[in-house]
Structures are given as structure tokens and as C-alpha cells.
Amino acid sequence: MSLPGLSINVIDGNLNLQQGGNFRTPIVIGPTLGGTVNTLTMYGDASTMSNALLGGKGLELAAYILRVAGGTVGVMPVN
């Protein structure tokens, strides 16, 4: 049961709350079947990334991150 008309204002600045606009871009370093080895490339959609990397565990993880979190993900293929 909620209280009607209740609003909460945070006055204490020491709560380690993130300010709006601060974000981090995930980077996946893992094996792929395509792409340039040891070169970081940023992707914003799964189809472009899939066409460039062709397959592998690195691609699977990066595609999962894009599906769940959206935004941009960096991928660095390794052997």
C-alpha cells in the first residue's frame, strides 16, 4: 500500500548517485570468425556486427549485450 501524495527529495549528496548522462560502453574481447584481430570496432546494431564478425563466442556475447542493454558495444576479435 502506497502513501498518497508522497514525494521524496534526496538532499544528501553523498549517496554515490550517478548524474544523468554518465554511461559506460561495454567492450567485448573474445574469439570471432571474422573482423580484424586486435582491432577495437564499435557497433550499434546486431546485423552490421554479425556481417562483420561472422560468428564466435565474442559475437554471441556482444549481440546479447546489444539486445539487453542497447546502445553501443565495442568488439575486439582475438585468436
N, CA, C and O atoms as a MOPAC input file, in Angstrom:
PM7 MOZYME 1SCF
protein

 N      0.84100 1    -1.16500 1     0.00000 1
 C      0.00000 1     0.00000 1     0.00000 1
 C      0.89200 1     1.23600 1     0.00000 1
 O      1.79200 1     1.35500 1     0.83100 1
 N      0.64700 1     2.14800 1    -0.92200 1
 C      1.46700 1     3.35400 1    -1.00900 1
 C      0.77600 1     4.51600 1    -0.31000 1
 O     -0.43700 1     4.50900 1    -0.10100 1
 N      1.57200 1     5.50200 1     0.04100 1
 C      1.04300 1     6.69700 1     0.68500 1
 C      0.66800 1     7.71500 1    -0.38700 1
 O      1.50700 1     8.04100 1    -1.22600 1
 N     -0.55000 1     8.22400 1    -0.39200 1
 C     -0.95200 1     9.18000 1    -1.40800 1
 C     -0.23800 1    10.51400 1    -1.23000 1
 O     -0.07500 1    11.00200 1    -0.11200 1
 N      0.17900 1    11.08800 1    -2.33500 1
 C      0.78900 1    12.41500 1    -2.30300 1
 C      2.17900 1    12.44400 1    -1.72400 1
 O      2.64500 1    13.51500 1    -1.33500 1
 N      2.86700 1    11.32000 1    -1.64600 1
 C      4.20300 1    11.26400 1    -1.07000 1
 C      5.24200 1    11.53000 1    -2.14300 1
 O      5.23300 1    10.89200 1    -3.19600 1
 N      6.13100 1    12.46500 1    -1.88100 1
 C      7.25600 1    12.69500 1    -2.79000 1
 C      8.53300 1    12.68800 1    -1.97000 1
 O      8.55500 1    13.16000 1    -0.83300 1
 N      9.59200 1    12.15200 1    -2.55000 1
 C     10.87000 1    12.02200 1    -1.84400 1
 C     11.90500 1    12.86400 1    -2.56700 1
 O     12.08300 1    12.73200 1    -3.77800 1
 N     12.58000 1    13.71900 1    -1.83500 1
 C     13.67200 1    14.52700 1    -2.37600 1
 C     14.96500 1    14.08800 1    -1.71000 1
 O     15.03600 1    13.99500 1    -0.48500 1
 N     15.98800 1    13.81900 1    -2.51200 1
 C     17.29400 1    13.44000 1    -1.98000 1
 C     18.07900 1    14.72000 1    -1.74500 1
 O     18.36500 1    15.45800 1    -2.68800 1
 N     18.42900 1    14.98700 1    -0.48800 1
 C     19.15800 1    16.20200 1    -0.16700 1
 C     20.63000 1    15.88600 1     0.11200 1
 O     21.49200 1    16.74800 1    -0.06300 1
 N     20.91800 1    14.67100 1     0.54000 1
 C     22.28100 1    14.27000 1     0.85800 1
 C     23.02200 1    13.96600 1    -0.43400 1
 O     22.59500 1    13.09600 1    -1.19500 1
 N     24.12100 1    14.66100 1    -0.69900 1
 C     24.88600 1    14.44600 1    -1.91200 1
 C     25.89800 1    13.32100 1    -1.81500 1
 O     26.62900 1    13.08800 1    -2.77800 1
 N     25.97300 1    12.61800 1    -0.70900 1
 C     26.97800 1    11.57000 1    -0.52500 1
 C     26.41000 1    10.17100 1    -0.71200 1
 O     26.83900 1     9.23500 1    -0.03800 1
 N     25.45900 1    10.01900 1    -1.61300 1
 C     24.84700 1     8.71100 1    -1.82800 1
 C     25.41900 1     7.97400 1    -3.04300 1
 O     24.91900 1     6.91000 1    -3.40900 1
 N     26.46100 1     8.52700 1    -3.67000 1
 C     27.09600 1     7.93100 1    -4.85100 1
 C     26.10700 1     7.71900 1    -5.99300 1
 O     26.22100 1     6.74100 1    -6.73200 1
 N     25.14800 1     8.61300 1    -6.14500 1
 C     24.21200 1     8.51900 1    -7.24900 1
 C     24.86400 1     9.08100 1    -8.50300 1
 O     25.55700 1    10.09700 1    -8.44600 1
 N     24.64500 1     8.42500 1    -9.63100 1
 C     25.20900 1     8.87600 1   -10.89600 1
 C     24.42300 1    10.07000 1   -11.41900 1
 O     23.19500 1    10.09500 1   -11.33300 1
 N     25.11200 1    11.03700 1   -11.94800 1
 C     24.45600 1    12.15600 1   -12.60800 1
 C     23.97100 1    11.69300 1   -13.97500 1
 O     24.55700 1    10.78400 1   -14.56200 1
 N     22.92100 1    12.29800 1   -14.48200 1
 C     22.40800 1    11.93700 1   -15.79000 1
 C     23.45700 1    12.15200 1   -16.87200 1
 O     24.21600 1    13.12000 1   -16.82200 1
 N     23.50000 1    11.25400 1   -17.84900 1
 C     24.43800 1    11.38100 1   -18.95500 1
 C     25.72900 1    10.60800 1   -18.76100 1
 O     26.47800 1    10.43400 1   -19.72100 1
 N     26.01700 1    10.14000 1   -17.55700 1
 C     27.21200 1     9.32900 1   -17.34600 1
 C     26.90300 1     7.89700 1   -17.74200 1
 O     25.97100 1     7.29300 1   -17.21000 1
 N     27.65700 1     7.35900 1   -18.65200 1
 C     27.44100 1     5.98100 1   -19.06100 1
 C     28.77000 1     5.36400 1   -19.44900 1
 O     29.75300 1     6.06700 1   -19.68400 1
 N     28.78700 1     4.07700 1   -19.51100 1
 C     29.98300 1     3.33800 1   -19.90000 1
 C     29.62900 1     2.45300 1   -21.08400 1
 O     28.53200 1     1.89800 1   -21.14600 1
 N     30.55500 1     2.32400 1   -22.01800 1
 C     30.34900 1     1.49100 1   -23.18900 1
 C     31.01300 1     0.13900 1   -22.93200 1
 O     32.21000 1     0.08700 1   -22.64900 1
 N     30.25200 1    -0.95700 1   -23.02600 1
 C     30.86100 1    -2.27500 1   -22.82600 1
 C     31.79400 1    -2.63800 1   -23.97600 1
 O     31.53400 1    -2.30700 1   -25.13300 1
 N     32.87500 1    -3.31900 1   -23.64200 1
 C     33.85200 1    -3.79000 1   -24.62700 1
 C     33.95500 1    -5.30500 1   -24.47500 1
 O     34.15300 1    -5.81400 1   -23.37200 1
 N     33.82100 1    -6.02400 1   -25.59600 1
 C     33.95900 1    -7.47600 1   -25.60000 1
 C     35.27300 1    -7.81300 1   -26.28900 1
 O     35.50900 1    -7.41000 1   -27.42800 1
 N     36.12300 1    -8.55200 1   -25.59400 1
 C     37.37000 1    -9.04900 1   -26.17700 1
 C     37.24500 1   -10.56100 1   -26.20100 1
 O     37.27700 1   -11.21100 1   -25.15600 1
 N     37.10300 1   -11.12400 1   -27.40600 1
 C     36.86800 1   -12.55300 1   -27.49300 1
 C     37.02800 1   -13.07500 1   -28.90200 1
 O     37.20300 1   -12.29900 1   -29.84200 1
 N     36.96800 1   -14.39400 1   -29.05500 1
 C     37.17000 1   -15.01100 1   -30.36600 1
 C     35.96600 1   -14.79600 1   -31.29100 1
 O     34.81600 1   -14.95500 1   -30.88300 1
 N     36.25400 1   -14.43600 1   -32.53400 1
 C     35.24700 1   -14.31500 1   -33.57700 1
 C     35.78800 1   -14.97400 1   -34.84100 1
 O     36.98800 1   -15.22500 1   -34.95100 1
 N     34.91000 1   -15.25100 1   -35.78400 1
 C     35.33100 1   -15.87600 1   -37.03600 1
 C     35.75100 1   -14.85000 1   -38.07800 1
 O     36.39600 1   -15.20400 1   -39.06400 1
 N     35.40000 1   -13.59700 1   -37.88100 1
 C     35.75200 1   -12.53600 1   -38.82100 1
 C     36.23100 1   -11.31800 1   -38.06600 1
 O     36.44300 1   -11.36300 1   -36.85400 1
 N     36.40000 1   -10.22600 1   -38.79500 1
 C     36.87600 1    -8.99100 1   -38.18100 1
 C     38.39200 1    -8.95000 1   -38.14900 1
 O     39.05400 1    -9.96200 1   -38.37800 1
 N     38.93600 1    -7.78300 1   -37.86600 1
 C     40.37900 1    -7.59800 1   -37.80400 1
 C     40.86000 1    -7.88100 1   -36.39100 1
 O     40.41200 1    -7.24500 1   -35.43700 1
 N     41.76900 1    -8.83300 1   -36.25800 1
 C     42.28300 1    -9.25700 1   -34.95700 1
 C     42.96900 1    -8.08400 1   -34.26300 1
 O     43.68700 1    -7.31100 1   -34.89800 1
 N     42.74500 1    -7.95900 1   -32.96500 1
 C     43.34100 1    -6.93800 1   -32.09600 1
 C     42.97000 1    -5.51400 1   -32.49000 1
 O     43.72100 1    -4.57900 1   -32.21000 1
 N     41.81600 1    -5.33900 1   -33.13800 1
 C     41.34400 1    -4.01100 1   -33.51500 1
 C     39.95700 1    -3.79500 1   -32.92200 1
 O     39.03900 1    -4.57400 1   -33.17900 1
 N     39.80600 1    -2.74300 1   -32.13200 1
 C     38.52800 1    -2.43900 1   -31.49500 1
 C     37.62300 1    -1.73200 1   -32.49500 1
 O     38.00700 1    -0.73100 1   -33.10000 1
 N     36.41000 1    -2.26800 1   -32.66100 1
 C     35.40600 1    -1.67600 1   -33.53700 1
 C     34.11700 1    -1.51900 1   -32.74100 1
 O     33.73500 1    -2.41100 1   -31.98300 1
 N     33.45200 1    -0.38700 1   -32.91600 1
 C     32.21100 1    -0.10500 1   -32.20900 1
 C     31.03000 1    -0.43900 1   -33.11100 1
 O     31.03700 1    -0.12500 1   -34.30100 1
 N     30.00300 1    -1.08700 1   -32.52800 1
 C     28.80200 1    -1.46700 1   -33.27300 1
 C     27.57100 1    -0.97300 1   -32.52900 1
 O     27.52700 1    -0.98200 1   -31.29900 1
 N     26.56400 1    -0.53900 1   -33.29800 1
 C     25.32100 1    -0.07900 1   -32.71500 1
 C     24.13400 1    -0.94700 1   -33.07300 1
 O     23.05600 1    -0.79400 1   -32.49900 1
 N     24.32200 1    -1.86900 1   -34.02900 1
 C     23.22600 1    -2.77400 1   -34.37000 1
 C     23.78700 1    -4.16700 1   -34.65200 1
 O     24.91500 1    -4.32500 1   -35.12000 1
 N     22.96600 1    -5.16600 1   -34.35200 1
 C     23.40800 1    -6.56000 1   -34.39400 1
 C     23.64500 1    -7.05700 1   -35.81500 1
 O     24.53100 1    -7.88700 1   -36.02400 1
 N     22.88600 1    -6.57900 1   -36.79500 1
 C     23.05300 1    -7.09600 1   -38.16200 1
 C     24.39000 1    -6.67400 1   -38.76400 1
 O     25.05800 1    -7.49300 1   -39.39500 1
 N     24.79200 1    -5.43300 1   -38.58700 1
 C     26.09500 1    -4.97800 1   -39.08000 1
 C     27.21700 1    -5.73000 1   -38.37900 1
 O     28.18500 1    -6.14900 1   -39.01400 1
 N     27.08400 1    -5.89800 1   -37.07800 1
 C     28.09700 1    -6.61100 1   -36.31100 1
 C     28.18900 1    -8.06700 1   -36.75200 1
 O     29.28800 1    -8.60700 1   -36.88100 1
 N     27.05700 1    -8.70000 1   -36.98100 1
 C     27.03300 1   -10.09300 1   -37.40100 1
 C     27.66600 1   -10.27300 1   -38.77300 1
 O     28.38600 1   -11.24600 1   -38.99900 1
 N     27.40900 1    -9.34900 1   -39.68800 1
 C     28.00100 1    -9.42300 1   -41.02400 1
 C     29.51200 1    -9.23200 1   -40.98400 1
 O     30.22500 1    -9.82100 1   -41.79700 1
 N     30.00900 1    -8.43000 1   -40.06400 1
 C     31.44000 1    -8.16300 1   -39.98100 1
 C     32.18900 1    -9.26600 1   -39.23300 1
 O     33.30300 1    -9.62400 1   -39.61600 1
 N     31.59000 1    -9.80500 1   -38.17200 1
 C     32.31900 1   -10.74900 1   -37.31300 1
 C     32.04400 1   -12.21300 1   -37.64000 1
 O     32.82000 1   -13.08100 1   -37.24000 1
 N     30.97600 1   -12.50600 1   -38.34700 1
 C     30.64000 1   -13.82300 1   -38.88900 1
 C     30.25300 1   -14.89200 1   -37.87300 1
 O     29.53600 1   -15.82000 1   -38.24500 1
 N     30.67300 1   -14.82100 1   -36.64000 1
 C     30.32100 1   -15.83100 1   -35.64300 1
 C     31.35700 1   -15.89900 1   -34.53900 1
 O     32.33300 1   -15.14900 1   -34.54900 1
 N     31.14900 1   -16.78900 1   -33.59300 1
 C     32.08400 1   -16.97200 1   -32.48400 1
 C     31.49500 1   -16.48300 1   -31.17100 1
 O     30.48000 1   -15.78800 1   -31.14300 1
 N     32.15800 1   -16.86200 1   -30.08700 1
 C     31.68100 1   -16.52200 1   -28.74700 1
 C     31.70300 1   -15.01500 1   -28.49000 1
 O     30.83300 1   -14.50300 1   -27.78600 1
 N     32.67100 1   -14.30200 1   -29.04100 1
 C     32.72000 1   -12.84900 1   -28.87800 1
 C     31.50800 1   -12.17800 1   -29.50000 1
 O     30.92600 1   -11.26300 1   -28.91700 1
 N     31.12900 1   -12.63900 1   -30.69300 1
 C     29.93800 1   -12.09600 1   -31.35300 1
 C     28.68600 1   -12.42200 1   -30.56700 1
 O     27.80900 1   -11.56900 1   -30.43200 1
 N     28.57600 1   -13.63300 1   -30.04500 1
 C     27.39200 1   -14.02400 1   -29.27300 1
 C     27.21900 1   -13.13600 1   -28.04300 1
 O     26.11000 1   -12.69000 1   -27.74900 1
 N     28.31100 1   -12.87800 1   -27.32700 1
 C     28.23300 1   -12.04000 1   -26.12900 1
 C     27.88500 1   -10.60000 1   -26.49600 1
 O     27.04700 1    -9.98100 1   -25.84100 1
 N     28.51400 1   -10.06900 1   -27.52500 1
 C     28.23300 1    -8.68900 1   -27.93100 1
 C     26.78600 1    -8.53300 1   -28.40100 1
 O     26.15100 1    -7.52100 1   -28.10400 1
 N     26.25800 1    -9.51800 1   -29.12800 1
 C     24.86800 1    -9.46800 1   -29.58300 1
 C     23.91300 1    -9.51500 1   -28.38900 1
 O     22.88800 1    -8.83300 1   -28.39000 1
 N     24.23900 1   -10.30800 1   -27.38400 1
 C     23.42300 1   -10.36500 1   -26.17200 1
 C     23.40900 1    -9.00600 1   -25.47700 1
 O     22.35400 1    -8.53800 1   -25.05000 1
 N     24.56900 1    -8.37800 1   -25.36400 1
 C     24.65800 1    -7.06400 1   -24.71900 1
 C     23.80600 1    -6.04900 1   -25.47400 1
 O     23.07800 1    -5.27100 1   -24.85800 1
 N     23.89100 1    -6.05200 1   -26.81100 1
 C     23.07500 1    -5.12000 1   -27.59900 1
 C     21.58500 1    -5.37100 1   -27.40400 1
 O     20.79800 1    -4.43000 1   -27.29700 1
 N     21.20200 1    -6.65000 1   -27.35800 1
 C     19.78400 1    -6.98500 1   -27.20700 1
 C     19.24800 1    -6.55700 1   -25.84100 1
 O     18.12600 1    -6.06100 1   -25.74200 1
 N     20.04300 1    -6.74600 1   -24.79300 1
 C     19.58000 1    -6.46200 1   -23.43400 1
 C     19.74000 1    -4.98400 1   -23.07800 1
 O     18.80700 1    -4.36800 1   -22.56500 1
 N     20.91300 1    -4.41400 1   -23.34700 1
 C     21.19900 1    -3.05900 1   -22.90300 1
 C     21.01300 1    -2.00400 1   -23.98200 1
 O     20.77700 1    -0.83600 1   -23.67500 1
 N     21.11700 1    -2.40800 1   -25.24600 1
 C     21.02900 1    -1.42900 1   -26.32200 1
 C     22.27400 1    -0.56000 1   -26.37200 1
 O     23.28700 1    -0.89000 1   -25.75500 1
 N     22.20700 1     0.52800 1   -27.08800 1
 C     23.32700 1     1.46300 1   -27.17200 1
 C     24.40400 1     0.97800 1   -28.11100 1
 O     24.11400 1     0.50400 1   -29.20900 1
 N     25.64100 1     1.09600 1   -27.68500 1
 C     26.80200 1     0.75000 1   -28.49300 1
 C     27.64800 1    -0.25000 1   -27.71900 1
 O     27.73200 1    -0.19500 1   -26.49200 1
 N     28.27700 1    -1.17100 1   -28.45700 1
 C     29.19200 1    -2.12900 1   -27.85800 1
 C     30.46000 1    -2.18300 1   -28.70800 1
 O     30.39700 1    -2.14100 1   -29.93700 1
 N     31.59800 1    -2.27600 1   -28.04900 1
 C     32.86100 1    -2.41600 1   -28.74700 1
 C     33.27700 1    -3.87000 1   -28.76500 1
 O     33.10400 1    -4.58300 1   -27.77600 1
 N     33.83200 1    -4.31900 1   -29.89600 1
 C     34.28800 1    -5.70500 1   -30.01000 1
 C     35.72100 1    -5.71400 1   -30.52300 1
 O     36.03700 1    -5.06400 1   -31.52000 1
 N     36.58900 1    -6.45800 1   -29.83200 1
 C     37.96300 1    -6.65800 1   -30.27600 1
 C     38.18200 1    -8.14400 1   -30.48200 1
 O     38.33300 1    -8.88700 1   -29.51200 1
 N     38.20200 1    -8.59600 1   -31.74600 1
 C     38.43600 1   -10.01200 1   -32.01900 1
 C     39.86700 1   -10.42700 1   -31.64600 1
 O     40.82000 1    -9.68600 1   -31.88900 1
 N     40.00000 1   -11.60700 1   -31.06000 1
 C     41.31000 1   -12.17900 1   -30.74300 1
 C     41.32800 1   -13.62200 1   -31.23600 1
 O     40.28300 1   -14.22100 1   -31.48900 1
 N     42.53200 1   -14.16400 1   -31.36500 1
 C     42.66900 1   -15.56800 1   -31.79800 1
 C     42.37800 1   -16.51200 1   -30.67000 1
 O     42.44400 1   -17.72800 1   -30.85000 1

